[in-house]
Amino acid sequence: MRKNIVAGNWKMNKTLQEGIALATELKDALVGTTPNCDVVIGTPFIHLATVVETVKKSPIKVAAQNCADKESGAYTGEVSASMIKSTGVNYVILGHSERRAYYGETFEILRNKVLLALKNELTPIFCIGELKEEREANKQNEVVKAQLEGSVFNLSATDFGKIVIAYEPVWAIGTGLTATSEQAQEIHAFIRSLIADKYGKEVADSTSILYGGSCNAGNAAELFSKPDVDGGLIGGASLKAVDFKAIISAF
Protein backbone atom coordinates (compact mmCIF):
# COMPACT_ATOMS: atom_id res chain seq x y z
CA MET A 1 0.00 0.00 0.00
CA ARG A 2 1.38 3.39 -0.95
CA LYS A 3 1.14 6.32 1.41
CA ASN A 4 -1.24 9.23 1.04
CA ILE A 5 0.72 12.40 1.78
CA VAL A 6 -0.25 16.05 2.18
CA ALA A 7 2.92 18.14 2.21
CA GLY A 8 3.11 21.89 2.64
CA ASN A 9 5.83 23.95 0.99
CA TRP A 10 6.13 27.27 2.81
CA LYS A 11 8.73 28.53 0.28
CA MET A 12 10.45 31.76 1.40
CA ASN A 13 7.71 32.80 3.80
CA LYS A 14 7.40 33.25 7.58
CA THR A 15 9.95 34.53 10.05
CA LEU A 16 11.11 31.99 12.60
CA GLN A 17 8.58 33.27 15.12
CA GLU A 18 5.76 33.19 12.56
CA GLY A 19 6.77 29.69 11.51
CA ILE A 20 6.71 28.41 15.08
CA ALA A 21 3.27 29.98 15.53
CA LEU A 22 1.96 28.34 12.32
CA ALA A 23 3.40 24.93 13.22
CA THR A 24 1.89 25.20 16.71
CA GLU A 25 -1.50 26.19 15.31
CA LEU A 26 -1.48 23.24 12.91
CA LYS A 27 -0.39 20.85 15.65
CA ASP A 28 -3.22 22.08 17.87
CA ALA A 29 -5.72 21.79 15.01
CA LEU A 30 -4.83 18.11 14.58
CA VAL A 31 -5.18 17.20 18.28
CA GLY A 32 -7.70 14.40 18.67
CA THR A 33 -7.70 13.57 14.96
CA THR A 34 -6.01 10.75 13.09
CA PRO A 35 -5.27 12.01 9.57
CA ASN A 36 -5.76 9.49 6.75
CA CYS A 37 -2.47 10.69 5.28
CA ASP A 38 1.05 11.59 6.28
CA VAL A 39 1.26 15.31 7.08
CA VAL A 40 4.48 17.11 6.15
CA ILE A 41 5.48 20.78 6.41
CA GLY A 42 8.39 22.10 4.35
CA THR A 43 9.93 25.05 6.15
CA PRO A 44 12.89 27.35 5.45
CA PHE A 45 16.26 26.02 6.66
CA ILE A 46 16.46 28.31 9.70
CA HIS A 47 13.14 26.96 11.01
CA LEU A 48 13.93 23.26 10.78
CA ALA A 49 15.41 22.38 14.17
CA THR A 50 12.90 24.50 16.09
CA VAL A 51 9.86 23.32 14.14
CA VAL A 52 10.91 19.67 14.56
CA GLU A 53 10.81 20.25 18.33
CA THR A 54 7.53 22.18 18.07
CA VAL A 55 5.64 19.36 16.33
CA LYS A 56 6.98 16.48 18.43
CA LYS A 57 4.27 14.11 19.68
CA SER A 58 2.05 15.08 16.74
CA PRO A 59 1.42 13.41 13.37
CA ILE A 60 3.35 16.19 11.60
CA LYS A 61 6.66 15.46 9.90
CA VAL A 62 9.05 18.14 8.63
CA ALA A 63 10.75 18.66 5.27
CA ALA A 64 13.59 20.87 4.12
CA GLN A 65 12.94 22.69 0.83
CA ASN A 66 16.34 21.90 -0.70
CA CYS A 67 19.79 20.53 0.07
CA ALA A 68 23.28 21.00 -1.34
CA ASP A 69 24.67 18.79 -4.09
CA LYS A 70 27.93 18.42 -2.14
CA GLU A 71 28.59 16.51 1.08
CA SER A 72 30.54 19.22 2.92
CA GLY A 73 33.34 21.71 2.44
CA ALA A 74 34.00 25.25 1.24
CA TYR A 75 30.54 26.01 -0.13
CA THR A 76 29.53 29.18 1.68
CA GLY A 77 25.80 29.49 2.27
CA GLU A 78 24.96 25.90 1.33
CA VAL A 79 23.21 23.41 3.63
CA SER A 80 24.12 19.74 3.31
CA ALA A 81 21.84 16.71 3.56
CA SER A 82 23.70 15.55 6.69
CA MET A 83 23.10 18.95 8.35
CA ILE A 84 19.40 18.69 7.52
CA LYS A 85 19.22 15.14 8.86
CA SER A 86 20.86 16.25 12.11
CA THR A 87 17.86 18.50 12.86
CA GLY A 88 15.50 15.51 12.95
CA VAL A 89 13.89 16.21 9.58
CA ASN A 90 12.31 13.33 7.59
CA TYR A 91 11.87 14.73 4.08
CA VAL A 92 13.53 17.06 1.58
CA ILE A 93 11.85 18.71 -1.42
CA LEU A 94 14.10 18.48 -4.49
CA GLY A 95 13.77 19.61 -8.10
CA HIS A 96 11.06 22.21 -7.51
CA SER A 97 10.42 24.19 -10.69
CA GLU A 98 11.49 27.38 -8.91
CA ARG A 99 14.88 25.81 -8.14
CA ARG A 100 15.22 24.64 -11.74
CA ALA A 101 14.16 27.99 -13.23
CA TYR A 102 15.77 30.54 -10.90
CA TYR A 103 18.86 28.70 -9.68
CA GLY A 104 19.83 26.67 -12.73
CA GLU A 105 19.45 23.25 -11.18
CA THR A 106 20.26 20.68 -13.88
CA PHE A 107 19.46 16.99 -14.12
CA GLU A 108 22.99 16.21 -12.90
CA ILE A 109 22.83 18.57 -9.91
CA LEU A 110 19.50 17.06 -8.90
CA ARG A 111 20.82 13.52 -9.37
CA ASN A 112 23.58 14.32 -6.86
CA LYS A 113 21.12 15.90 -4.42
CA VAL A 114 18.85 12.85 -4.53
CA LEU A 115 21.78 10.51 -3.89
CA LEU A 116 22.98 12.59 -0.92
CA ALA A 117 19.47 12.80 0.52
CA LEU A 118 19.08 9.02 0.35
CA LYS A 119 22.56 8.49 1.79
CA ASN A 120 21.44 10.55 4.80
CA GLU A 121 18.13 8.69 5.13
CA LEU A 122 16.00 11.62 4.02
CA THR A 123 12.96 10.95 1.84
CA PRO A 124 13.16 13.07 -1.32
CA ILE A 125 9.92 14.60 -2.58
CA PHE A 126 11.10 14.90 -6.17
CA CYS A 127 9.25 17.48 -8.28
CA ILE A 128 8.60 17.19 -12.01
CA GLY A 129 6.29 19.08 -14.36
CA GLU A 130 5.97 21.00 -17.60
CA LEU A 131 5.81 24.68 -18.56
CA LYS A 132 2.70 26.28 -20.05
CA GLU A 133 4.13 26.28 -23.57
CA GLU A 134 5.10 22.62 -23.21
CA ARG A 135 1.56 21.72 -22.17
CA GLU A 136 0.13 23.75 -25.05
CA ALA A 137 2.42 21.84 -27.43
CA ASN A 138 1.22 18.57 -25.84
CA LYS A 139 4.78 17.77 -24.73
CA GLN A 140 4.02 17.18 -21.05
CA ASN A 141 4.67 13.43 -21.27
CA GLU A 142 8.10 13.77 -22.84
CA VAL A 143 9.05 16.53 -20.37
CA VAL A 144 8.25 14.50 -17.25
CA LYS A 145 9.88 11.41 -18.78
CA ALA A 146 13.11 13.35 -19.38
CA GLN A 147 13.05 14.75 -15.84
CA LEU A 148 12.68 11.27 -14.34
CA GLU A 149 15.31 9.74 -16.61
CA GLY A 150 17.70 12.64 -15.99
CA SER A 151 17.72 12.56 -12.20
CA VAL A 152 16.10 9.51 -10.56
CA PHE A 153 15.93 6.58 -13.00
CA ASN A 154 19.63 5.98 -12.28
CA LEU A 155 18.61 4.68 -8.83
CA SER A 156 18.32 1.01 -7.92
CA ALA A 157 14.78 -0.29 -7.49
CA THR A 158 15.36 -0.36 -3.72
CA ASP A 159 16.44 3.29 -3.61
CA PHE A 160 13.73 4.44 -6.01
CA GLY A 161 11.23 2.85 -3.65
CA LYS A 162 12.33 5.38 -1.00
CA ILE A 163 11.34 8.50 -2.93
CA VAL A 164 8.08 10.39 -3.43
CA ILE A 165 7.22 11.98 -6.79
CA ALA A 166 5.39 15.31 -6.96
CA TYR A 167 3.88 16.27 -10.31
CA GLU A 168 3.60 20.05 -10.49
CA PRO A 169 2.48 21.63 -13.76
CA VAL A 170 4.53 24.84 -13.71
CA TRP A 171 1.67 26.76 -15.34
CA ALA A 172 -0.51 26.00 -12.31
CA ILE A 173 1.88 27.01 -9.52
CA GLY A 174 0.68 30.15 -7.79
CA THR A 175 -1.39 31.15 -10.81
CA GLY A 176 -4.79 30.02 -9.57
CA LEU A 177 -4.94 27.70 -12.59
CA THR A 178 -5.25 24.04 -11.69
CA ALA A 179 -5.01 20.94 -13.82
CA THR A 180 -8.44 19.33 -13.92
CA SER A 181 -8.71 16.15 -11.91
CA GLU A 182 -8.87 14.29 -15.24
CA GLN A 183 -5.65 15.96 -16.46
CA ALA A 184 -3.96 15.16 -13.16
CA GLN A 185 -5.08 11.53 -13.25
CA GLU A 186 -3.98 11.15 -16.87
CA ILE A 187 -0.41 12.32 -16.29
CA HIS A 188 -0.09 10.62 -12.88
CA ALA A 189 -1.08 7.34 -14.55
CA PHE A 190 1.50 8.01 -17.28
CA ILE A 191 4.20 8.68 -14.65
CA ARG A 192 3.29 5.44 -12.87
CA SER A 193 3.52 3.57 -16.18
CA LEU A 194 7.04 4.93 -16.71
CA ILE A 195 8.02 3.72 -13.23
CA ALA A 196 6.50 0.32 -13.98
CA ASP A 197 8.42 0.08 -17.26
CA LYS A 198 11.66 0.90 -15.44
CA TYR A 199 11.26 -0.87 -12.10
CA GLY A 200 8.25 -3.16 -12.39
CA LYS A 201 4.64 -3.00 -11.29
CA GLU A 202 5.29 -3.61 -7.60
CA VAL A 203 7.57 -0.56 -7.25
CA ALA A 204 5.21 1.56 -9.37
CA ASP A 205 2.19 0.60 -7.31
CA SER A 206 3.95 1.50 -4.06
CA THR A 207 5.27 4.92 -5.24
CA SER A 208 3.33 7.92 -3.92
CA ILE A 209 2.70 10.53 -6.63
CA LEU A 210 1.51 13.89 -5.32
CA TYR A 211 -0.19 16.68 -7.24
CA GLY A 212 1.01 20.26 -6.79
CA GLY A 213 -0.19 23.41 -8.48
CA SER A 214 -2.89 25.55 -6.88
CA CYS A 215 -4.30 22.62 -4.91
CA ASN A 216 -6.61 24.02 -2.24
CA ALA A 217 -9.44 23.14 0.12
CA GLY A 218 -11.96 23.55 -2.68
CA ASN A 219 -10.44 21.13 -5.19
CA ALA A 220 -8.41 18.74 -3.01
CA ALA A 221 -11.12 16.12 -2.49
CA GLU A 222 -11.79 15.79 -6.21
CA LEU A 223 -8.07 15.58 -7.04
CA PHE A 224 -7.38 13.07 -4.27
CA SER A 225 -10.28 10.88 -5.38
CA LYS A 226 -8.38 9.91 -8.52
CA PRO A 227 -6.72 6.48 -8.32
CA ASP A 228 -3.21 7.69 -9.18
CA VAL A 229 -3.23 10.91 -7.14
CA ASP A 230 -1.83 10.09 -3.71
CA GLY A 231 -1.92 13.53 -2.14
CA GLY A 232 -0.64 17.03 -2.70
CA LEU A 233 2.37 19.29 -2.45
CA ILE A 234 0.69 22.46 -1.28
CA GLY A 235 2.10 25.97 -1.65
CA GLY A 236 0.06 29.05 -0.68
CA ALA A 237 -2.71 27.07 1.01
CA SER A 238 -0.18 25.60 3.48
CA LEU A 239 0.52 29.03 4.99
CA LYS A 240 -2.75 29.09 6.96
CA ALA A 241 -3.46 26.26 9.37
CA VAL A 242 -7.21 26.28 8.69
CA ASP A 243 -6.70 25.96 4.92
CA PHE A 244 -4.05 23.26 5.25
CA LYS A 245 -6.13 21.26 7.69
CA ALA A 246 -9.06 21.37 5.26
CA ILE A 247 -6.83 19.82 2.58
CA ILE A 248 -5.68 17.12 5.03
CA SER A 249 -9.35 16.45 5.80
CA ALA A 250 -10.00 15.87 2.08
CA PHE A 251 -8.65 12.35 2.74
C-alpha positions in Angstrom: 0.0 0.0 0.0 1.4 3.4 -1.0 1.1 6.3 1.4 -1.2 9.2 1.0 0.7 12.4 1.8 -0.2 16.1 2.2 2.9 18.1 2.2 3.1 21.9 2.6 5.8 24.0 1.0 6.1 27.3 2.8 8.7 28.5 0.3 10.4 31.8 1.4 7.7 32.8 3.8 7.4 33.2 7.6 9.9 34.5 10.0 11.1 32.0 12.6 8.6 33.3 15.1 5.8 33.2 12.6 6.8 29.7 11.5 6.7 28.4 15.1 3.3 30.0 15.5 2.0 28.3 12.3 3.4 24.9 13.2 1.9 25.2 16.7 -1.5 26.2 15.3 -1.5 23.2 12.9 -0.4 20.8 15.6 -3.2 22.1 17.9 -5.7 21.8 15.0 -4.8 18.1 14.6 -5.2 17.2 18.3 -7.7 14.4 18.7 -7.7 13.6 15.0 -6.0 10.7 13.1 -5.3 12.0 9.6 -5.8 9.5 6.7 -2.5 10.7 5.3 1.0 11.6 6.3 1.3 15.3 7.1 4.5 17.1 6.2 5.5 20.8 6.4 8.4 22.1 4.4 9.9 25.1 6.1 12.9 27.3 5.4 16.3 26.0 6.7 16.5 28.3 9.7 13.1 27.0 11.0 13.9 23.3 10.8 15.4 22.4 14.2 12.9 24.5 16.1 9.9 23.3 14.1 10.9 19.7 14.6 10.8 20.2 18.3 7.5 22.2 18.1 5.6 19.4 16.3 7.0 16.5 18.4 4.3 14.1 19.7 2.1 15.1 16.7 1.4 13.4 13.4 3.3 16.2 11.6 6.7 15.5 9.9 9.0 18.1 8.6 10.8 18.7 5.3 13.6 20.9 4.1 12.9 22.7 0.8 16.3 21.9 -0.7 19.8 20.5 0.1 23.3 21.0 -1.3 24.7 18.8 -4.1 27.9 18.4 -2.1 28.6 16.5 1.1 30.5 19.2 2.9 33.3 21.7 2.4 34.0 25.3 1.2 30.5 26.0 -0.1 29.5 29.2 1.7 25.8 29.5 2.3 25.0 25.9 1.3 23.2 23.4 3.6 24.1 19.7 3.3 21.8 16.7 3.6 23.7 15.6 6.7 23.1 18.9 8.3 19.4 18.7 7.5 19.2 15.1 8.9 20.9 16.3 12.1 17.9 18.5 12.9 15.5 15.5 12.9 13.9 16.2 9.6 12.3 13.3 7.6 11.9 14.7 4.1 13.5 17.1 1.6 11.8 18.7 -1.4 14.1 18.5 -4.5 13.8 19.6 -8.1 11.1 22.2 -7.5 10.4 24.2 -10.7 11.5 27.4 -8.9 14.9 25.8 -8.1 15.2 24.6 -11.7 14.2 28.0 -13.2 15.8 30.5 -10.9 18.9 28.7 -9.7 19.8 26.7 -12.7 19.4 23.2 -11.2 20.3 20.7 -13.9 19.5 17.0 -14.1 23.0 16.2 -12.9 22.8 18.6 -9.9 19.5 17.1 -8.9 20.8 13.5 -9.4 23.6 14.3 -6.9 21.1 15.9 -4.4 18.8 12.9 -4.5 21.8 10.5 -3.9 23.0 12.6 -0.9 19.5 12.8 0.5 19.1 9.0 0.3 22.6 8.5 1.8 21.4 10.5 4.8 18.1 8.7 5.1 16.0 11.6 4.0 13.0 10.9 1.8 13.2 13.1 -1.3 9.9 14.6 -2.6 11.1 14.9 -6.2 9.2 17.5 -8.3 8.6 17.2 -12.0 6.3 19.1 -14.4 6.0 21.0 -17.6 5.8 24.7 -18.6 2.7 26.3 -20.0 4.1 26.3 -23.6 5.1 22.6 -23.2 1.6 21.7 -22.2 0.1 23.7 -25.1 2.4 21.8 -27.4 1.2 18.6 -25.8 4.8 17.8 -24.7 4.0 17.2 -21.1 4.7 13.4 -21.3 8.1 13.8 -22.8 9.1 16.5 -20.4 8.3 14.5 -17.2 9.9 11.4 -18.8 13.1 13.4 -19.4 13.0 14.8 -15.8 12.7 11.3 -14.3 15.3 9.7 -16.6 17.7 12.6 -16.0 17.7 12.6 -12.2 16.1 9.5 -10.6 15.9 6.6 -13.0 19.6 6.0 -12.3 18.6 4.7 -8.8 18.3 1.0 -7.9 14.8 -0.3 -7.5 15.4 -0.4 -3.7 16.4 3.3 -3.6 13.7 4.4 -6.0 11.2 2.9 -3.6 12.3 5.4 -1.0 11.3 8.5 -2.9 8.1 10.4 -3.4 7.2 12.0 -6.8 5.4 15.3 -7.0 3.9 16.3 -10.3 3.6 20.1 -10.5 2.5 21.6 -13.8 4.5 24.8 -13.7 1.7 26.8 -15.3 -0.5 26.0 -12.3 1.9 27.0 -9.5 0.7 30.1 -7.8 -1.4 31.1 -10.8 -4.8 30.0 -9.6 -4.9 27.7 -12.6 -5.2 24.0 -11.7 -5.0 20.9 -13.8 -8.4 19.3 -13.9 -8.7 16.1 -11.9 -8.9 14.3 -15.2 -5.7 16.0 -16.5 -4.0 15.2 -13.2 -5.1 11.5 -13.3 -4.0 11.1 -16.9 -0.4 12.3 -16.3 -0.1 10.6 -12.9 -1.1 7.3 -14.5 1.5 8.0 -17.3 4.2 8.7 -14.6 3.3 5.4 -12.9 3.5 3.6 -16.2 7.0 4.9 -16.7 8.0 3.7 -13.2 6.5 0.3 -14.0 8.4 0.1 -17.3 11.7 0.9 -15.4 11.3 -0.9 -12.1 8.3 -3.2 -12.4 4.6 -3.0 -11.3 5.3 -3.6 -7.6 7.6 -0.6 -7.3 5.2 1.6 -9.4 2.2 0.6 -7.3 3.9 1.5 -4.1 5.3 4.9 -5.2 3.3 7.9 -3.9 2.7 10.5 -6.6 1.5 13.9 -5.3 -0.2 16.7 -7.2 1.0 20.3 -6.8 -0.2 23.4 -8.5 -2.9 25.5 -6.9 -4.3 22.6 -4.9 -6.6 24.0 -2.2 -9.4 23.1 0.1 -12.0 23.6 -2.7 -10.4 21.1 -5.2 -8.4 18.7 -3.0 -11.1 16.1 -2.5 -11.8 15.8 -6.2 -8.1 15.6 -7.0 -7.4 13.1 -4.3 -10.3 10.9 -5.4 -8.4 9.9 -8.5 -6.7 6.5 -8.3 -3.2 7.7 -9.2 -3.2 10.9 -7.1 -1.8 10.1 -3.7 -1.9 13.5 -2.1 -0.6 17.0 -2.7 2.4 19.3 -2.4 0.7 22.5 -1.3 2.1 26.0 -1.6 0.1 29.0 -0.7 -2.7 27.1 1.0 -0.2 25.6 3.5 0.5 29.0 5.0 -2.7 29.1 7.0 -3.5 26.3 9.4 -7.2 26.3 8.7 -6.7 26.0 4.9 -4.0 23.3 5.2 -6.1 21.3 7.7 -9.1 21.4 5.3 -6.8 19.8 2.6 -5.7 17.1 5.0 -9.4 16.5 5.8 -10.0 15.9 2.1 -8.6 12.3 2.7 
